[in-house]
Amino acid sequence: MLSLIFQVSVLCVSLVPLLFLWRRYTSSVRRLNGPPSTSFWLGNLGEIYSRNGWKYHRDLVERYGGAVRINGLLGCHQVYVSDPKAMYHMLVKDASIYEETTWYTEGNMLVFGPGLLSTSGDHHRKQRRMLNPVFSIKNIRNLTPTFFSVVQKLKDAVAYQIKDESQEVDMLMWMSRAALEIVGTGGLGTSIDSLMPDPESATDYGKSIKNLIPCAFRLSMFRMIVPYLMKLGPPRFRRFLINISPSRDLRKVKDIVDIMANTSNGIYREKLDALRHGDKAVIEQVGEGKDVMSILLRANMSASVEDRLPEDELIAQMSTFMFAGHDTTSSAISRILHCLAENQEEQEKLRQDIIASGVVDGESVSYDELMAVPYLDAVCRETLRVHPPINFMARTARKDVILPLGTPCMSDDGEKEIDHLCIRKGQNLIVAFGAVNRLKSVWGPDSYDWRPSRWLEPLPKSVSEAHIAGVYSSLLTFSAGPRSCIGFKYAELEMKLILAVLLKNFQSRGSQTVIFKLYDSAIPGIRE
């Protein structure tokens, strides 16, 4: 019996590379031009997912065009897409066909539970219907006083850190802590980080969650086999395997997930108890009942039975929102501050614009006046264009489909123009958000330059002609379509308020060479 099991196991293992080879040589995109494979096992994925892969991503687009054949695991072909027309079809018109990859959704399921980042199809659409009204402009506007209170604490903490003009301050650490507190008070209605001046006062949650992206990125190749690992017995057995794993990153991710789950569960119980005790109890909480989760829980209670979200999905939204609202936003603000530190004239121009507006002079802030500060808006737009926090994501075609290209690409032999791709079910594609934001054919020859003043001028006609369907300013920074970032207005308010208060009160200069590493979101570090 054991001999038979062994033989079957050997047969199954030997068939895996044959399956990959069959998919490679029957691939519908094999004639598309692209770089040669650099690894038998990983193809080009080592370069795609490299922490220092910025130049490689740029070269793919400039050399091969808007649709590039790359080699994945065991040479299985994938398509790297930066053609605006193709992006429109993938993200908007045929969004139900191009879903997140199984390894992405199931990996997020393990980390966050069944939230927005972990579901697909009708399940995701149901959650989105419930959550879209929660993130309305009206609700975001009502959060302005809560945000302003947190940012004032941030200002005081930074002022305490600056003993004299030569004092260095770790702004990434403070942006991370401030973003966590804003998502705690504005998103969940609870204080997560007191923002005390002592950096060691940061919570265990704050200290650990900032390590999630770097750890997860180092496990990028491992994440691709998550769907298979999900079938290895019950959760208790899988946790046992992680505990005995030699991978320090894998064990660290498990600890981070435990902290997130425990934090979300605790907050959920407190909030549910407050709602059951009536409006007075809710108002006495940090968010005064205006926070995102209070609004969501009230909406969920009043929804019909078929539209109502179960408890595990509500808790999962909390973990998802804490992570998404904290990580990418703190990264974006850090990038803006870095750009301003390297461009003192632009920093001073923005400071004078903020001071002239008087938008943060009083004890309260007007949402509409803050959004209307022209150069603040230009700096945010330009930084999010050139340096989006998330540069690319993977998608999988759920059925056979034609993907049209706005600009034809050449075949691998250089003899044929390709104006559409025949995408087969199961085909993996990489959606290059950052590449679209920086296309020279759209933004002009200076598309890679950080130049905020371009937003105060008439944009090139090519921008409107590209029909980029992003939810934010002809950009794909927050994606497009039904899976676009639901909280982009929340993030915009947070970024502008932090910048307005900090730049009115402080001047920043870069004292060390900062490099941004290409994780799932761009993470700054010091060049050694």
Secondary structure, DSSP 4 states (H G I P E B T S, - for coil): -HHHHHHHHHHHHHHHHHHHHHHHHT-TTTTB--PPPS-TTTTTHHHHT-TT-HHHHHHHHHHH-SEEEEE-GGG-EEEEE--HHHHHIIIIITTTTEEEPHHHHHHHHHHH-SSTTT--HHHHHHHHHHHGGGG-HHHHHHTHHHHHHHHHHHHHHHHHH-SSTT----HHHHHHHHHHHHIIIIIISS-S----SSGGGS-HHHHHHTTHHHHHHHTHHHHTTHHHHTTSS-HHHHHHHHHT-S-HHHHHHHHHHHHHHHHHHHHHHHHHHHHHT-HHHHHTSTTTT-SHHHHHHHHHHHS-TTTPPPHHHHHHHHHHHHHHHHHHHHHHHHHHHHHHHH-HHHHHHHHHHHHHHTTTSSSS--HHHHHT-HHHHHHHHHHHHHS-S---EEEEESS-EEEEEEEEEEBTTSS-EEEEEEEPTT-EEEE-HHHHHT-HHHH-TTTTS--GGGGGSPPPHHHHHHT--EEETTEEEEEEGGGS-TTHHHHHHHHHHHHHHHHHH------S-EEEEESSSEEEEE--
